[in-house]
């Protein structure tokens, strides 16, 4: 792994009309690779620059909510989920003040003892969800939620206390500038 050398390409080292030294040339060659490989002392590439980031997993009991915030620069979220219980809908509410306040819960999809996936565009509110339900088989739901401008947080839960467990693994995508 190449060594990261910030001094070799500092403003002072590459001043106007100074010749390029061997150390500077190596810095220009090696520094991008050291950043890419996570070399010692190299700046870290932020996950949002890579386009998709694992946010975390929620394991929730009946009717409790779990939240994610700090999503200012993302355009979409995705969840893979499993829900065990009778009669629940998976719901979500959105925030544009990092979760200090939220709008009303909005339904995503109904699921009884089901597994599935959810995709939501945080810019437009357009969503799609798929569940394979033990009772009725596959279900697909598409729609549009009311999402506040500059949405940067959300909270999710099930709609009923009849749920014994709701597990969801969330990712965010689409770094915005």
KAPE-V452123 format. One line per field, one symbol per residue. psi: psi as a letter, one per 30 degrees, with the letter a starting at -180 (. if undefined). burial: # if it has 16 or more other ideal C-beta (glycine too) atoms within 10 Angstrom, else .. A space follows every 50 residues. Layout:
BEGIN
psi->???
burial->???
END
This chain:
BEGIN
psi->klkkjeefgleefhlkgklkleeeeeeeeeeeeeeefhlkfkkkkkefff fkkkelkkjkakglkklkahgeglfllkkklkkjlkglkklklllghhge llalkkkekkkjillakkkkjfeffklkkkkjkfegbkkkkkakljklkh kgllklalflfgkfkjkkkklllikl.
burial->.#.##..##...#..........#..#..##..#....#..#.....#.. ..#.#..#.#..#.##.#..#..####.#.#####..#########..#. .##.##.###############..#.#.###.#.....#.#...#.##.. #########...#..#.######.#..
END
